[in-house]
Amino acid sequence: MQVCLNGERDATDGARIPLTPDALATAAAEAVAAGATDIHVHPKTPCGRDSLSPRVVTPVLEAIRARVTVPVGVTTGAWTEPDASARVARVRSWTTLPDHASVNWHEPGAEELAAALLERGVGVEAGIWSGTDGADRFARSPLAGQVLRVLAEVTDPDPDTAPDTARALLASLARHGRPVLLHGQDGGAWPVLGLAARLGLATRIGLEDTLFLPDGGQAASNAQLVAEAVSQYGCAQRSS
């Protein structure tokens, strides 16, 4: 099970959101102790903005790796650098490499970005979002067979409809044959996690995806979310 430590959230979402390298390392260690087997993180500038700069990425990776031995991945979402060619240049400038990085296939420049990551030996998580043409683009991609896994992201926040949205997304991905990590967001996070567990798929949880526990109470930490997933769904042993 992957833990998504912070996402695009910032200090306005509460003090429990880890932002600095030290806070992210502590959150990662606690989450791994609770059962997480993989980490997804958004490295941030001192002002809280997601960044692909090596001056931002390197301290985060080094701090987390000093505390845990599980794989660590980062985002490459378009919001980190609006210009697609600049995102590729950032990846090529990294001095410390993550184990994997997510590439959102519906975003401009996804193919070039994924190719640059693969050239550097970084595993690619193909981010396929519901409600986009990402699945169709990925089906036509010459890189589809080279990615580490597909990160099937259910963006439907409605807890009643998110599982059906997830099933439709999975059906659209049936052709590629790569491992799938299925997860939801906000109100859909826990219902989709439960579906992933029933289907035997890898999944993830963390403060990027939801700030709340299944009973509606606020989560105090990433570790609490992971522990809840392990307790309720037995997700700890599922590979991500």
FIKOLMI-756279 format. One record per residue: residue in three letters; x, y, z negated of N, C-alpha, C in turn. Coordinates in pm, 1 decimal, padded with zeros to 6 digits. Layout:
<rs>
R  resn        nu        nv        nw       cau       cav       caw        cu        cv        cw
R   ALA         X         Y         Z         X         Y         Z         X         Y         Z
...
</rs>
This chain:
<rs>
R  resn        nu        nv        nw       cau       cav       caw        cu        cv        cw
R   MET   00083.9  -00119.9   00000.0   00000.0   00000.0   00000.0   00087.1   00124.5   00000.0
R   GLN   00053.0   00215.1   00089.4   00125.3   00341.7   00098.4   00063.0   00444.2   00004.3
R   VAL   00147.0   00530.1  -00052.6   00096.4   00644.3  -00129.0   00128.9   00770.6  -00050.8
R   CYS   00027.4   00856.4  -00033.3   00045.8   00983.7   00037.0   00048.9   01093.7  -00068.5
R   LEU   00166.2   01145.1  -00096.7   00189.2   01221.6  -00219.1   00126.0   01359.9  -00222.8
R   ASN   00123.0   01430.8  -00107.6   00077.7   01570.2  -00116.4   00001.1   01619.5   00005.2
R   GLY   00038.2   01578.9   00125.2  -00030.3   01626.7   00244.6  -00017.2   01776.6   00262.6
R   GLU  -00117.7   01836.1   00325.0  -00116.5   01980.4   00347.7  -00161.1   02059.4   00224.7
R   ARG  -00188.7   01991.5   00116.8  -00234.8   02060.7  -00003.9  -00122.3   02145.4  -00062.8
R   ASP  -00164.9   02245.2  -00142.9  -00066.9   02334.0  -00204.5  -00107.3   02362.7  -00348.7
R   ALA  -00045.7   02462.2  -00408.0  -00069.1   02491.0  -00549.8  -00213.2   02530.2  -00579.0
R   THR  -00287.3   02576.4  -00478.1  -00426.7   02611.3  -00501.5  -00511.7   02488.3  -00530.5
R   ASP  -00461.2   02370.0  -00496.8  -00532.8   02245.4  -00524.6  -00504.2   02191.2  -00664.5
R   GLY  -00421.0   02261.9  -00741.2  -00394.5   02221.4  -00878.7  -00249.4   02185.6  -00902.2
R   ALA  -00210.2   02194.0  -01027.3  -00070.5   02170.2  -01064.5  -00029.3   02025.9  -01041.5
R   ARG  -00126.1   01934.8  -01026.0  -00090.4   01794.1  -01009.5  -00036.6   01763.4  -00869.5
R   ILE  -00046.8   01856.9  -00775.2   00004.9   01835.4  -00640.1   00157.1   01853.6  -00642.7
R   PRO   00235.3   01749.8  -00614.5   00381.2   01765.1  -00615.0   00428.3   01839.2  -00490.1
R   LEU   00510.6   01940.1  -00510.5   00554.3   02024.2  -00399.8   00706.0   02026.5  -00384.6
R   THR   00778.7   02033.7  -00495.0   00924.4   02044.4  -00489.8   00987.2   01906.3  -00477.8
R   PRO   01114.2   01898.9  -00435.2   01180.1   01768.6  -00427.7   01176.4   01691.8  -00559.3
R   ASP   01202.6   01758.2  -00670.9   01201.7   01688.7  -00799.9   01061.5   01638.1  -00834.9
R   ALA   00960.5   01721.1  -00811.4   00823.1   01679.6  -00841.8   00780.7   01564.8  -00751.8
R   LEU   00820.2   01568.4  -00626.0   00786.7   01460.3  -00533.7   00857.3   01330.7  -00573.3
R   ALA   00981.4   01342.1  -00616.9   01054.8   01222.7  -00659.5   00990.1   01159.7  -00781.5
R   THR   00949.0   01241.2  -00877.6   00882.6   01189.1  -00996.6   00750.1   01123.9  -00959.3
R   ALA   00672.3   01190.8  -00873.6   00544.5   01135.4  -00830.7   00563.9   01004.3  -00755.8
R   ALA   00667.9   00997.6  -00672.5   00695.3   00875.0  -00597.7   00731.0   00760.5  -00691.9
R   ALA   00816.3   00787.3  -00789.4   00856.8   00683.3  -00883.9   00738.0   00631.9  -00963.9
R   GLU   00652.2   00721.7  -01007.2   00533.9   00681.1  -01084.9   00438.1   00599.5  -00998.1
R   ALA   00421.3   00639.8  -00872.8   00331.1   00568.6  -00783.6   00383.6   00429.0  -00751.0
R   VAL   00513.1   00417.3  -00730.7   00571.7   00285.4  -00704.2   00556.6   00195.2  -00826.8
R   ALA   00576.6   00250.3  -00944.5   00556.9   00172.9  -01066.7   00412.6   00125.1  -01079.3
R   ALA   00319.0   00202.7  -01022.9   00177.7   00166.6  -01028.8   00138.1   00066.5  -00920.8
R   GLY   00226.3   00043.9  -00821.2   00196.7  -00056.7  -00719.3   00217.3  -00014.8  -00575.9
R   ALA   00253.3   00109.8  -00549.7   00276.1   00153.5  -00412.1   00401.8   00087.9  -00355.8
R   THR   00397.5   00053.4  -00226.9   00511.5  -00012.0  -00163.0   00570.6   00070.2  -00048.9
R   ASP   00517.5   00189.3  -00026.4   00563.0   00274.5   00082.5   00518.8   00417.2   00049.2
R   ILE   00594.2   00515.9   00099.4   00566.8   00656.2   00064.6   00552.8   00739.5   00190.9
R   HIS   00451.2   00826.0   00191.6   00433.1   00926.1   00297.0   00431.9   01062.5   00229.4
R   VAL   00513.5   01153.6   00282.0   00529.8   01282.7   00214.9   00536.3   01395.8   00316.5
R   HIS   00492.1   01513.6   00273.6   00504.8   01635.0   00352.3   00609.9   01723.6   00285.5
R   PRO   00733.8   01727.0   00336.3   00833.9   01818.4   00280.9   00789.0   01962.9   00299.0
R   LYS   00812.2   02045.1   00196.5   00761.2   02182.3   00197.0   00870.4   02284.3   00165.2
R   THR   00853.6   02401.0   00223.3   00940.2   02513.5   00191.8   00908.8   02562.4   00050.4
R   PRO   00993.8   02648.1  -00006.5   00964.8   02701.9  -00140.5   00829.8   02773.2  -00150.3
R   CYS   00779.0   02824.1  -00037.2   00648.6   02891.1  -00041.0   00533.4   02795.2  -00015.4
R   GLY   00564.3   02665.7  -00002.6   00459.7   02564.7   00007.5   00415.5   02528.8   00147.1
R   ARG   00490.7   02567.9   00249.1   00453.2   02538.0   00386.9   00520.7   02409.9   00433.7
R   ASP   00444.9   02322.9   00500.4   00502.7   02201.4   00557.4   00610.3   02237.8   00659.0
R   SER   00721.0   02163.5   00656.0   00833.3   02198.8   00742.5   00907.8   02074.2   00789.1
R   LEU   00964.5   02083.3   00910.0   01051.7   01979.1   00964.9   01198.4   02020.3   00961.3
R   SER   01229.1   02134.2   00902.7   01366.8   02180.8   00896.0   01452.3   02081.5   00817.3
R   PRO   01572.7   02049.5   00866.5   01659.3   01960.3   00789.8   01692.3   02014.0   00651.1
R   ARG   01690.3   02146.1   00634.4   01716.9   02205.4   00502.8   01603.1   02178.2   00404.5
R   VAL   01487.5   02141.5   00458.0   01372.4   02107.9   00374.1   01357.4   01957.2   00362.2
R   VAL   01373.0   01886.6   00472.6   01352.9   01741.4   00474.6   01459.7   01668.3   00393.6
R   THR   01583.7   01706.2   00409.9   01692.8   01633.9   00343.6   01682.1   01632.5   00191.4
R   PRO   01661.4   01745.5   00124.1   01650.7   01740.7  -00022.3   01535.7   01653.9  -00071.5
R   VAL   01424.9   01652.3   00002.2   01310.9   01569.3  -00038.1   01345.5   01421.8  -00026.6
R   LEU   01402.1   01383.2   00086.8   01437.7   01242.6   00104.4   01542.7   01197.9   00002.5
R   GLU   01641.9   01281.3  -00020.9   01747.1   01244.0  -00115.8   01692.4   01231.7  -00257.3
R   ALA   01604.2   01322.5  -00296.5   01547.5   01317.6  -00431.6   01461.7   01192.8  -00450.8
R   ILE   01378.3   01161.8  -00351.9   01291.6   01043.4  -00363.8   01374.8   00915.9  -00363.1
R   ARG   01472.8   00907.4  -00274.9   01553.5   00785.5  -00265.2   01641.7   00764.0  -00387.4
R   ALA   01666.3   00869.5  -00462.0   01741.7   00852.9  -00586.7   01657.1   00784.8  -00693.8
R   ARG   01524.8   00781.2  -00673.2   01434.8   00725.8  -00774.1   01367.9   00594.9  -00732.4
R   VAL   01353.6   00571.3  -00601.4   01284.0   00451.1  -00555.1   01360.1   00388.9  -00438.6
R   THR   01329.1   00262.9  -00410.7   01395.8   00192.1  -00300.9   01299.3   00153.8  -00188.9
R   VAL   01172.3   00191.6  -00198.8   01075.4   00158.2  -00094.6   01092.5   00253.6   00023.3
R   PRO   01040.1   00218.2   00142.0   01051.4   00307.5   00257.7   00983.2   00441.8   00233.5
R   VAL   01041.9   00545.8   00292.6   00989.4   00682.3   00278.7   00968.4   00741.1   00417.7
R   GLY   00847.7   00791.4   00441.8   00816.1   00852.9   00569.7   00768.0   00994.9   00553.5
R   VAL   00775.5   01070.8   00662.8   00734.7   01211.6   00661.6   00634.2   01238.5   00773.1
R   THR   00565.8   01349.3   00761.2   00476.1   01394.9   00866.3   00554.1   01465.8   00976.4
R   THR   00497.9   01465.6   01096.6   00547.7   01553.4   01203.5   00429.5   01627.7   01265.5
R   GLY   00322.7   01647.6   01188.2   00201.7   01710.2   01239.7   00229.2   01843.7   01307.4
R   ALA   00144.7   01876.9   01406.0   00165.7   01997.4   01486.0   00169.5   02123.6   01401.6
R   TRP   00103.4   02122.0   01285.8   00102.5   02240.9   01200.4   00240.5   02271.1   01141.9
R   THR   00330.5   02172.9   01139.4   00464.0   02196.3   01086.0   00546.9   02284.2   01178.4
R   GLU   00514.9   02277.9   01307.1   00586.3   02355.5   01409.2   00496.5   02360.0   01532.1
R   PRO   00428.0   02472.2   01555.7   00328.3   02476.7   01662.8   00382.0   02443.8   01801.9
R   ASP   00506.4   02476.2   01830.6   00563.0   02450.0   01962.6   00611.4   02305.3   01971.1
R   ALA   00558.1   02229.7   02067.5   00588.9   02086.8   02077.0   00737.2   02061.9   02101.7
R   SER   00799.5   02139.9   02187.1   00941.8   02120.0   02214.5   01025.8   02153.2   02092.3
R   ALA   00982.2   02249.9   02013.0   01054.4   02283.2   01890.5   01045.5   02169.8   01788.0
R   ARG   00932.0   02098.5   01785.4   00922.1   01982.7   01694.9   01023.2   01876.1   01732.6
R   VAL   01038.0   01850.7   01860.5   01137.0   01753.1   01906.0   01276.9   01798.4   01866.8
R   ALA   01305.3   01926.4   01885.2   01437.5   01978.3   01848.6   01462.4   01964.1   01699.3
R   ARG   01360.4   01985.9   01618.3   01375.5   01969.0   01473.4   01412.3   01825.7   01439.7
R   VAL   01341.8   01731.0   01498.1   01370.3   01589.2   01472.5   01514.1   01555.2   01511.6
R   ARG   01558.9   01609.4   01622.4   01695.3   01581.4   01668.3   01801.0   01649.9   01582.5
R   SER   01757.5   01747.8   01501.1   01852.1   01819.1   01415.1   01860.8   01760.2   01275.1
R   TRP   01774.8   01662.7   01242.4   01776.0   01605.8   01108.4   01912.2   01546.7   01075.5
R   THR   01960.2   01577.8   00956.7   02086.5   01522.7   00909.7   02066.4   01401.1   00818.9
R   THR   01949.3   01389.9   00761.7   01910.4   01272.5   00683.2   01780.1   01220.8   00742.4
R   LEU   01775.7   01092.1   00774.5   01662.1   01037.2   00846.0   01564.5   00967.2   00752.2
R   PRO   01434.9   00987.5   00772.2   01336.1   00908.0   00699.4   01331.4   00766.9   00756.4
R   ASP   01268.3   00677.2   00684.4   01251.1   00541.7   00738.0   01148.7   00540.2   00850.5
R   HIS   01048.2   00625.5   00838.4   00946.7   00634.9   00943.0   00886.3   00775.3   00941.1
R   ALA   00814.0   00807.3   01046.0   00747.4   00937.3   01056.1   00616.6   00917.3   01131.1
R   SER   00513.1   00989.2   01088.9   00385.0   00980.0   01156.7   00380.8   01078.7   01273.3
R   VAL   00326.1   01032.4   01384.8   00307.9   01115.3   01504.3   00161.4   01107.7   01543.6
R   ASN   00093.3   01220.1   01541.9  -00049.0   01222.8   01575.8  -00065.0   01221.9   01727.3
R   TRP  -00120.2   01113.8   01778.6  -00118.1   01089.5   01923.3  -00208.4   01183.5   02001.5
R   HIS  -00302.3   01250.6   01934.6  -00387.8   01344.5   02006.3  -00323.2   01482.4   02018.9
R   GLU  -00210.3   01502.5   01953.9  -00147.3   01633.8   01956.2  -00055.4   01648.4   02077.3
R   PRO  -00040.8   01770.7   02130.0   00049.8   01792.6   02243.5   00191.8   01749.5   02209.0
R   GLY   00256.9   01685.1   02305.4   00396.6   01646.6   02287.7   00419.1   01521.1   02207.1
R   ALA   00312.6   01444.3   02179.9   00327.5   01325.3   02095.5   00424.6   01224.1   02155.7
R   GLU   00414.6   01200.4   02285.0   00501.9   01102.0   02350.3   00648.5   01140.7   02335.5
R   GLU   00678.7   01266.7   02363.3   00817.3   01312.6   02356.2   00870.0   01307.1   02212.9
R   LEU   00784.3   01342.0   02119.0   00824.3   01339.8   01978.2   00850.2   01197.0   01932.1
R   ALA   00760.8   01105.7   01967.9   00779.8   00965.7   01930.5   00906.2   00909.4   01993.2
R   ALA   00931.8   00944.8   02117.4   01053.1   00896.1   02184.6   01178.3   00946.7   02114.1
R   ALA   01177.3   01072.5   02071.3   01293.3   01127.8   02000.8   01316.6   01056.7   01869.1
R   LEU   01209.1   01024.4   01797.9   01221.9   00950.9   01671.9   01277.7   00811.5   01696.3
R   LEU   01223.7   00742.2   01795.7   01270.7   00606.4   01825.6   01417.3   00607.0   01867.5
R   GLU   01457.1   00707.7   01942.9   01597.4   00719.1   01984.4   01690.3   00731.7   01864.2
R   ARG   01640.5   00791.2   01755.6   01721.8   00810.4   01636.2   01707.3   00693.7   01537.6
R   GLY   01628.9   00592.7   01574.5   01612.8   00477.3   01488.0   01511.5   00496.1   01377.1
R   VAL   01423.3   00595.5   01391.8   01319.0   00621.2   01292.8   01191.5   00550.3   01336.3
R   GLY   01132.7   00472.2   01248.4   01007.3   00406.3   01279.8   00896.6   00506.9   01302.7
R   VAL   00806.4   00475.6   01394.4   00696.3   00566.9   01428.0   00563.5   00507.8   01381.0
R   GLU   00492.0   00585.7   01301.3   00353.2   00555.2   01269.4   00266.8   00633.6   01368.2
R   ALA   00196.3   00563.8   01454.5   00111.6   00630.4   01553.5  -00018.5   00672.6   01487.5
R   GLY  -00031.4   00801.0   01458.9  -00151.1   00851.4   01393.4  -00265.9   00863.4   01492.7
R   ILE  -00366.3   00776.7   01476.8  -00483.4   00778.7   01563.9  -00602.3   00822.9   01480.8
R   TRP  -00650.2   00943.4   01504.2  -00758.3   01002.7   01426.0  -00892.6   00972.9   01489.9
R   SER  -00990.8   00941.4   01407.2  -01127.0   00931.1   01458.2  -01171.1   01068.5   01508.2
R   GLY  -01259.5   01068.2   01607.5  -01308.8   01194.4   01660.6  -01214.9   01262.6   01757.0
R   THR  -01106.7   01194.3   01799.5  -01012.7   01249.2   01897.2  -00993.7   01148.7   02010.1
R   ASP  -00917.2   01189.1   02111.2  -00885.5   01096.9   02220.6  -00754.9   01023.4   02196.0
R   GLY  -00710.4   01022.2   02070.1  -00583.2   00958.4   02037.9  -00577.5   00811.5   02076.1
R   ALA  -00685.0   00737.3   02053.3  -00685.1   00594.4   02084.9  -00667.3   00570.7   02234.4
R   ASP  -00735.6   00650.1   02317.1  -00722.1   00635.0   02462.0  -00581.8   00670.5   02507.7
R   ARG  -00527.0   00776.7   02452.3  -00390.4   00815.8   02489.7  -00290.4   00708.3   02449.3
R   PHE  -00310.0   00653.0   02329.7  -00218.2   00550.9   02281.2  -00226.3   00424.4   02366.4
R   ALA  -00347.0   00389.9   02410.0  -00364.6   00270.4   02493.6  -00286.9   00281.6   02624.4
R   ARG  -00268.2   00403.8   02673.7  -00194.7   00425.4   02799.1  -00046.4   00451.0   02777.5
R   SER  -00003.3   00458.2   02652.1   00134.2   00497.8   02622.8   00233.3   00385.3   02647.9
R   PRO   00342.9   00413.0   02716.1   00447.9   00312.5   02732.1   00522.1   00283.1   02601.3
R   LEU   00498.6   00366.0   02500.4   00565.3   00347.0   02371.5   00480.6   00266.0   02273.2
R   ALA   00358.8   00231.1   02311.8   00266.4   00166.2   02218.6   00325.6   00040.5   02156.2
R   GLY   00397.3  -00036.7   02233.5   00454.0  -00161.0   02181.3   00575.7  -00141.4   02094.4
R   GLN   00625.0  -00016.3   02083.8   00747.5   00009.5   02008.2   00723.1   00072.1   01871.7
R   VAL   00600.2   00110.7   01843.7   00575.2   00178.5   01717.3   00577.2   00080.0   01600.8
R   LEU   00607.9   00131.9   01483.1   00611.0   00051.3   01362.3   00472.2  -00000.4   01328.7
R   ARG   00373.5   00088.1   01334.4   00234.9   00054.2   01305.6   00146.0   00167.1   01353.1
R   VAL   00017.5   00139.4   01353.6  -00082.5   00241.7   01382.7  -00141.2   00290.1   01251.4
R   LEU  -00142.3   00420.2   01234.7  -00202.6   00483.4   01117.4  -00342.6   00527.6   01159.3
R   ALA  -00441.2   00441.7   01132.4  -00578.9   00469.8   01172.4  -00642.7   00561.5   01068.6
R   GLU  -00665.0   00686.3   01106.2  -00708.8   00790.3   01012.6  -00856.1   00823.7   01036.2
R   VAL  -00939.2   00789.8   00939.9  -01082.0   00816.6   00948.6  -01107.6   00955.0   00891.4
R   THR  -01139.7   01049.3   00977.4  -01156.6   01187.7   00933.4  -01299.2   01218.2   00887.8
R   ASP  -01387.7   01121.5   00900.0  -01526.6   01136.9   00855.7  -01528.7   01143.1   00702.9
R   PRO  -01569.6   01257.0   00642.0  -01565.6   01268.9   00496.0  -01690.9   01216.8   00425.9
R   ASP  -01788.3   01169.6   00502.7  -01915.0   01123.4   00443.9  -01898.2   00980.4   00393.0
R   PRO  -01913.9   00956.4   00263.3  -01892.4   00821.1   00210.5  -01989.7   00718.8   00266.8
R   ASP  -02105.0   00763.1   00314.7  -02203.4   00669.3   00369.7  -02171.2   00626.9   00512.4
R   THR  -02114.9   00716.7   00590.3  -02089.3   00686.7   00731.3  -01943.5   00655.7   00763.1
R   ALA  -01851.2   00689.3   00672.2  -01708.0   00668.4   00699.5  -01673.7   00523.3   00731.9
R   PRO  -01729.6   00421.5   00662.8  -01696.3   00283.3   00699.2  -01734.9   00247.4   00842.8
R   ASP  -01851.8   00295.5   00889.2  -01890.5   00268.9   01028.0  -01798.9   00341.8   01124.9
R   THR  -01758.6   00464.3   01089.4  -01661.8   00536.1   01171.6  -01530.8   00459.3   01177.8
R   ALA  -01491.9   00400.4   01064.9  -01368.5   00321.5   01060.5  -01378.4   00199.1   01150.3
R   ARG  -01491.9   00130.3   01147.4  -01508.7   00011.5   01232.0  -01501.6   00048.5   01379.8
R   ALA  -01562.1   00160.4   01415.9  -01555.6   00205.0   01555.2  -01412.4   00239.5   01594.6
R   LEU  -01339.8   00302.9   01505.0  -01200.6   00336.3   01533.0  -01118.1   00209.8   01550.6
R   LEU  -01137.4   00113.5   01463.5  -01063.7  -00012.1   01475.2  -01095.7  -00083.2   01606.4
R   ALA  -01222.0  -00079.3   01648.1  -01260.0  -00142.8   01774.5  -01188.1  -00077.4   01892.3
R   SER  -01169.0   00054.8   01884.1  -01100.3   00124.8   01992.8  -00951.4   00094.8   01995.6
R   LEU  -00900.4   00036.3   01886.8  -00757.3   00006.4   01877.7  -00726.5  -00141.9   01897.1
R   ALA  -00826.9  -00218.7   01933.7  -00810.5  -00364.2   01936.8  -00710.3  -00411.6   02040.4
R   ARG  -00677.4  -00328.1   02138.3  -00594.9  -00374.6   02250.1  -00444.8  -00371.9   02223.8
R   HIS  -00399.1  -00292.4   02130.1  -00255.9  -00264.2   02122.5  -00173.9  -00370.8   02051.3
R   GLY  -00231.0  -00442.7   01957.2  -00160.9  -00552.4   01891.5  -00058.0  -00512.4   01787.7
R   ARG  -00050.7  -00386.6   01747.9   00043.1  -00343.7   01645.1  -00023.5  -00348.9   01508.1
R   PRO   00053.5  -00361.6   01398.9  -00006.0  -00358.8   01264.8  -00081.9  -00228.3   01241.7
R   VAL  -00188.5  -00235.9   01164.2  -00272.8  -00119.4   01138.3  -00275.0  -00087.7   00989.6
R   LEU  -00257.3   00039.2   00957.6  -00281.3   00091.7   00823.4  -00405.5   00179.7   00834.4
R   LEU  -00512.1   00140.3   00766.5  -00640.4   00210.3   00774.3  -00663.1   00292.5   00648.7
R   HIS  -00701.9   00418.7   00666.3  -00731.8   00500.7   00548.5  -00833.6   00607.7   00584.3
R   GLY  -00897.1   00662.3   00479.7  -00994.2   00768.9   00497.3  -00951.6   00895.1   00426.0
R   GLN  -01037.4   00995.0   00432.5  -01006.9   01124.7   00372.2  -01125.3   01174.8   00291.7
R   ASP  -01093.2   01247.1   00186.7  -01194.2   01313.6   00103.8  -01303.3   01214.4   00063.5
R   GLY  -01429.2   01244.0   00093.0  -01536.0   01155.4   00049.7  -01530.1   01016.7   00110.9
R   GLY  -01463.6   01004.3   00224.4  -01451.2   00873.9   00288.5  -01332.4   00792.1   00242.9
R   ALA  -01245.9   00848.8   00158.0  -01121.3   00780.6   00122.1  -01145.7   00646.5   00054.0
R   TRP  -01227.5   00643.7  -00050.5  -01247.3   00518.8  -00124.0  -01330.2   00416.8  -00046.9
R   PRO  -01440.0   00455.7   00021.8  -01512.0   00355.8   00101.3  -01425.5   00292.4   00210.2
R   VAL  -01341.0   00372.5   00276.1  -01255.1   00317.8   00381.6  -01145.1   00231.0   00321.7
R   LEU  -01091.8   00271.0   00206.7  -00992.3   00187.1   00139.6  -01053.4   00050.6   00105.1
R   GLY  -01176.4   00050.5   00056.2  -01243.2  -00075.5   00025.4  -01261.1  -00162.0   00148.9
R   LEU  -01296.7  -00099.4   00261.8  -01309.7  -00173.8   00386.8  -01176.1  -00232.6   00429.6
R   ALA  -01069.8  -00153.0   00421.0  -00937.0  -00202.7   00457.1  -00899.4  -00324.1   00373.2
R   ALA  -00929.5  -00318.9   00243.7  -00898.7  -00431.6   00156.1  -00977.0  -00556.0   00197.1
R   ARG  -01103.9  -00538.9   00231.4  -01186.0  -00653.7   00271.5  -01138.4  -00713.8   00403.3
R   LEU  -01085.6  -00627.9   00491.7  -01038.7  -00675.1   00621.8  -00894.9  -00725.4   00617.6
R   GLY  -00829.8  -00711.2   00503.5  -00690.6  -00754.5   00491.3  -00592.3  -00663.4   00560.6
R   LEU  -00628.6  -00536.4   00574.9  -00540.9  -00440.0   00639.6  -00461.2  -00361.3   00536.2
R   ALA  -00346.2  -00313.9   00578.9  -00271.7  -00219.5   00495.8  -00354.7  -00092.2   00479.9
R   THR  -00330.8  -00020.5   00371.2  -00407.2   00101.4   00346.2  -00320.7   00199.2   00268.3
R   ARG  -00379.0   00311.5   00232.1  -00304.4   00408.6   00153.0  -00401.7   00488.5   00067.2
R   ILE  -00346.8   00551.2  -00034.8  -00422.6   00641.4  -00120.9  -00324.5   00741.7  -00180.3
R   GLY  -00373.2   00854.0  -00221.4  -00287.9   00955.8  -00280.7  -00356.6   01090.4  -00272.8
R   LEU  -00293.7   01190.4  -00328.6  -00354.0   01322.3  -00338.4  -00368.4   01391.5  -00203.6
R   GLU  -00300.1   01343.5  -00100.5  -00327.6   01395.5   00033.2  -00468.3   01358.8   00076.9
R   ASP  -00509.5   01235.1   00049.6  -00637.7   01185.7   00099.4  -00755.0   01221.4   00009.5
R   THR  -00734.5   01223.5  -00120.0  -00843.9   01256.4  -00210.8  -00790.4   01307.6  -00343.3
R   LEU  -00866.5   01395.8  -00404.3  -00833.1   01446.6  -00537.4  -00914.8   01378.2  -00645.9
R   PHE  -00995.1   01279.2  -00605.7  -01091.9   01222.4  -00699.2  -01082.7   01069.8  -00708.3
R   LEU  -01120.6   01019.3  -00823.4  -01130.3   00876.4  -00847.7  -01263.9   00825.0  -00792.9
R   PRO  -01281.4   00694.5  -00783.0  -01407.8   00641.7  -00729.5  -01530.9   00685.0  -00807.7
R   ASP  -01515.5   00711.3  -00938.0  -01631.5   00751.6  -01018.2  -01659.8   00901.7  -01009.1
R   GLY  -01582.6   00973.2  -00927.8  -01603.7   01115.6  -00909.7  -01519.9   01203.6  -00999.8
R   GLY  -01452.1   01144.7  -01097.0  -01365.3   01222.1  -01184.5  -01239.1   01265.1  -01112.8
R   GLN  -01182.0   01375.5  -01156.6  -01059.3   01424.6  -01094.1  -00941.9   01332.6  -01126.3
R   ALA  -00861.7   01304.2  -01025.9  -00742.0   01223.7  -01046.0  -00632.3   01310.5  -01106.8
R   ALA  -00563.8   01256.8  -01205.5  -00457.1   01331.2  -01270.8  -00326.9   01325.4  -01192.4
R   SER  -00311.3   01221.8  -01107.8  -00184.0   01202.2  -01039.6  -00199.2   01102.2  -00926.6
R   ASN  -00097.6   01095.8  -00841.2  -00091.6   00991.6  -00739.2  -00089.4   00853.3  -00802.5
R   ALA  -00014.7   00839.4  -00911.4  -00003.6   00710.4  -00977.3  -00139.2   00660.4  -01025.7
R   GLN  -00222.2   00751.1  -01075.4  -00354.7   00709.6  -01121.0  -00438.9   00660.1  -01004.0
R   LEU  -00429.8   00725.5  -00889.2  -00502.8   00680.4  -00770.8  -00454.1   00542.7  -00726.0
R   VAL  -00323.4   00522.5  -00724.5  -00269.0   00392.7  -00685.7  -00313.5   00283.5  -00783.1
R   ALA  -00303.9   00313.3  -00912.4  -00344.1   00214.9  -01013.4  -00491.1   00177.7  -00998.3
R   GLU  -00573.9   00275.6  -00966.4  -00716.6   00249.4  -00947.1  -00738.7   00159.8  -00825.2
R   ALA  -00665.1   00186.3  -00716.7  -00676.9   00103.2  -00597.3  -00633.1  -00040.3  -00624.7
R   VAL  -00527.1  -00055.6  -00699.8  -00478.2  -00189.1  -00735.4  -00580.6  -00260.5  -00822.6
R   SER  -00634.9  -00188.8  -00920.2  -00729.3  -00248.9  -01013.2  -00859.4  -00289.5  -00944.8
R   GLN  -00912.2  -00201.4  -00860.1  -01042.9  -00226.6  -00800.2  -01037.3  -00313.2  -00675.9
R   TYR  -00929.3  -00300.2  -00598.1  -00926.5  -00365.5  -00467.6  -00809.1  -00460.7  -00448.0
R   GLY  -00718.6  -00468.1  -00545.8  -00604.7  -00558.6  -00533.1  -00516.0  -00525.5  -00416.6
R   CYS  -00492.4  -00395.1  -00393.1  -00420.0  -00353.2  -00274.9  -00267.7  -00363.0  -00286.3
R   ALA  -00215.7  -00384.6  -00405.9  -00072.1  -00368.5  -00426.0   00012.9  -00458.1  -00339.5
R   GLN  -00034.5  -00577.6  -00311.6   00047.3  -00670.9  -00237.6   00029.6  -00662.0  -00087.1
R   ARG  -00054.2  -00568.1  -00041.6  -00074.9  -00556.1   00101.4   00036.3  -00471.9   00161.3
R   SER   00103.7  -00526.8   00260.2   00214.6  -00455.1   00321.5   00162.6  -00332.5   00395.1
R   SER   00239.1  -00225.3   00388.2   00203.9  -00106.0   00464.8   00294.0  -00089.6   00585.2
</rs>
